[in-house]
Amino acid sequence: MKRIAVDLAKSVYQVAESVRSGQVVQRKRLNREAFRRYIQEQTESVEWVM
């Protein structure tokens, strides 16, 4: 299972993906539409942290 941390803002979302050990493996900066698509693309089990 991966953990995805999200920093919510008015128009831009900062997203950081980490693996079980807690190591961040990817960071993204997404607008609202891209964030919506990003959520729908998640295929494995995810723990969301905001």
Rosetta silent file (secondary structure, phi, psi, omega in degrees, C-alpha in Angstrom):
SEQUENCE: MKRIAVDLAKSVYQVAESVRSGQVVQRKRLNREAFRRYIQEQTESVEWVM
SCORE:     score description
SCORE:     0.000 S_00000001
   1 L     0.000  138.112  176.014    0.000    0.000    0.000 S_00000001
   2 E  -105.291  158.338  179.200    1.268    3.463   -0.779 S_00000001
   3 E  -112.111  133.872  178.606    0.624    6.645    1.148 S_00000001
   4 E  -122.131  118.961  177.283   -0.269    9.859   -0.649 S_00000001
   5 E   -97.119  136.013 -176.954    0.000   13.168    1.200 S_00000001
   6 E  -126.146  129.875  172.607   -1.967   16.085   -0.221 S_00000001
   7 E  -103.971  109.246 -176.243   -1.550   19.792    0.497 S_00000001
   8 L   -84.352  139.493  175.752   -4.842   21.397   -0.518 S_00000001
   9 L  -141.896 -178.891 -177.652   -5.005   24.936   -1.872 S_00000001
  10 L   -65.239  -44.495 -174.818   -7.474   26.976   -3.905 S_00000001
  11 L  -127.828  -14.460 -177.784   -6.166   26.092   -7.341 S_00000001
  12 E  -128.954  137.968  178.423   -3.036   23.931   -6.970 S_00000001
  13 E  -115.175  130.233  174.500   -2.540   20.677   -5.079 S_00000001
  14 E   -96.741  128.067 -176.560    0.879   19.457   -3.935 S_00000001
  15 E  -124.248  134.782  175.660    1.024   15.645   -3.851 S_00000001
  16 E  -128.503  123.832  177.898    3.770   13.434   -2.394 S_00000001
  17 E   -98.169  134.946  176.129    3.726    9.644   -2.839 S_00000001
  18 E  -131.995  156.359  178.257    5.611    7.469   -0.376 S_00000001
  19 L   -94.176  178.413 -175.015    6.175    3.743   -0.014 S_00000001
  20 L   -52.323  -36.560 -178.386    5.712    1.637    3.107 S_00000001
  21 L   -71.780  -11.718 -179.804    9.120    2.673    4.530 S_00000001
  22 L    96.947   -3.969  179.843    8.041    6.336    4.405 S_00000001
  23 L   -73.108  127.557  177.303   10.465    7.315    1.647 S_00000001
  24 E   -73.133  125.023 -177.952    8.960    9.862   -0.781 S_00000001
  25 E  -107.057  -16.941 -179.285    9.214    8.436   -4.282 S_00000001
  26 E  -159.631  140.670  174.553    7.368   11.093   -6.271 S_00000001
  27 E  -124.813  143.088  179.806    6.145   14.676   -5.913 S_00000001
  28 E  -140.297  153.165  172.886    3.614   16.403   -8.146 S_00000001
  29 E  -121.417  114.973 -171.483    1.974   19.812   -8.473 S_00000001
  30 E  -125.334  144.338  171.241   -1.523   19.444   -9.950 S_00000001
  31 E   -82.159  178.611 -175.033   -4.407   21.749  -10.824 S_00000001
  32 H   -58.339  -47.092 -178.222   -7.962   20.703   -9.890 S_00000001
  33 H   -65.766  -43.102  178.998   -8.697   18.762  -13.070 S_00000001
  34 H   -64.731  -36.536  178.198   -5.334   16.981  -13.058 S_00000001
  35 H   -65.410  -42.224  178.027   -5.841   16.082   -9.369 S_00000001
  36 H   -59.213  -45.732  177.885   -9.262   14.585  -10.139 S_00000001
  37 H   -64.061  -40.360  179.986   -7.718   12.426  -12.902 S_00000001
  38 H   -59.191  -44.535  178.846   -4.815   11.484  -10.624 S_00000001
  39 H   -61.546  -44.000 -178.536   -7.217   10.161   -7.963 S_00000001
  40 H   -67.102  -26.166 -178.270   -9.120    8.087  -10.532 S_00000001
  41 H   -79.141  -11.908 -177.406   -5.885    6.578  -11.877 S_00000001
  42 L   -70.173  121.546 -175.614   -4.892    5.030   -8.528 S_00000001
  43 L  -104.885  -26.412 -179.529   -5.191    1.258   -8.927 S_00000001
  44 L   -99.094  172.485  179.405   -3.656   -0.098   -5.735 S_00000001
  45 L   -62.919  134.169 -175.563   -4.673    0.432   -2.138 S_00000001
  46 E  -130.828  137.767  170.242   -3.903    3.992   -0.997 S_00000001
  47 E  -102.545  118.250 -177.784   -3.789    5.698    2.393 S_00000001
  48 E   -94.058  132.379  179.097   -4.665    9.384    1.883 S_00000001
  49 E  -125.408  128.274 -179.995   -3.148   11.962    4.254 S_00000001
  50 L  -126.552    0.000    0.000   -4.199   15.615    4.210 S_00000001
